[in-house]
Amino acid sequence: MLGRQSVACRAPLAGFLEHALRDESPHVVLQRVAIRSRRLEQQSRVDGAVLAHRIHDRPLERRKLAGFALEVDLRLDAGPMSVEKLHKVVQPGRKIGRAGPDAGLRLVEGADVLIEGFRPGVAERMGIGPYDCLGRNPRLIYARMTGWGQEGPLAGRAGHDINYIALVGALDAIGEAGGRPQPPLNLVGDYGGGSLYLALGVLSALVERASSGRGQVVDAAMVDGAASLMSLFYELKAIGMWPGPRGENLLDGGAPFYRTYRTRDDHYVAVGALEPRFYTQLLDGLGIDPETLPQQMDPGGWPETGSLMAEIFASKSRDEWMGVFADTDACVSPVLSVEEAPRHPHLQARNTFVETGGRIEPSPAPRFSRSRPVPGRAIPQPGANTDEVLARAGFTGDEVETLRDLGVVG
């Protein structure tokens, strides 16, 4: 059974009103509160307001923050112009002046956090940059999420996770010995080095604001975050403990006690027996006499030990090996697929995955002793909450109709 989390308690960030922006095309979207403006021959739009306890789609920082908030979460987003997303399409050349940016700034007046993900300079050209927004709300935390950063030769260039981690040395370090670098999904740049660093910056700025009473700009770049995640490995390299190319070092699969092995049924097990006492239990489970092997931490002996272990692991199925190591500290785990993981007894016991709206997804993390982050909920259709959100921001019915007539909202 998949877990269902109680929502009786308030989430740790309950009460915060979050706004977020993201750039994916020349068309600027404030999701479900459509702001469209003609500036510098660039058509902009806002497409809705989200009344949700958690944002289901990208980027991850909204998922991490919104999972802890029980109040309104407004997202200012960007994406390709489409009839499906817009109730009304602004015709080329139609002039609506400052109505769109002014509506956006008015929403900012009641916000605690705004997340902006455009390329450098785009928000400023639109009139919703950090100084515009902080001028309206000095307590605002204006969080900027980019790949390359706000300045530097590549600041205005396109890129993705794989590009950012390639530049900082992370991608080169991941992969099998003698093989090509392997992207670790987009976990290191987008999520680890980007979203989570931005979330940390936002929460740190909120804590600082409690004493100063002032907002500030948080500048998070994926290339900086990914480099920060590599701190340990730069240190190991500096002191001579990371001497080889990828796939030949302690934590990159080079060590036979820290890698994966194929089993008889073409599944895999993950081995992480770094400490001597764990390594001893690993050898015991494999039936290997330690006296017949090179020293554990002798890189020169790793190929011999690894070949022997690979041969032994291939003699049983994954589940059989799990039975062998079930009650040990040998640090051997099954490599599970996304279909298998939610059914693992440990993850079921912790409600690590929950079923929401007929789909399985991870529960919010981390956990709190009193507060209760909430799992995701279905996101309303674009425009479904426009009137409600604008009303909560102080717009009158006549003002909303004016914005609709101008094509500012759908």
Secondary structure, 3 states (H helix, E strand, C coil): CCECCCCCCCCCCCCCCEEECCCCCCCEEECECCCCCEECCEECCCCECCCCCCCCCCCHHHHHHHCCCCCCEEEEEECCCCCCCCCCCCCCCCCCCCHHHHHHHHHHCCCCEEEECCCCCHHHHHCCCHHHHHHHCCCCEEEEEECCCCCCCCCCCCCCHHHHHHHCCCHHHCCCCCCCCCCCCCHHHHHHHHHHHHHHHHHHHHHHHHHHCCCEEEEEEHHHHHHHHCHHHHHHHHCCCCCCCCCCCCCCCCCCCEEEEECCCCCEEEEECCCHHHHHHHHHHHCCCHHHCCCCCCHHHHHHHHHHHHHHHCCCCHHHHHHHCCCCCCCEEECCCCCCHHHCHHHHHCCCEEEECCEEEECCCCCCCCCCCCCCCCCCCCCCCHHHHHHHCCCCHHHHHHHHHCCCCC
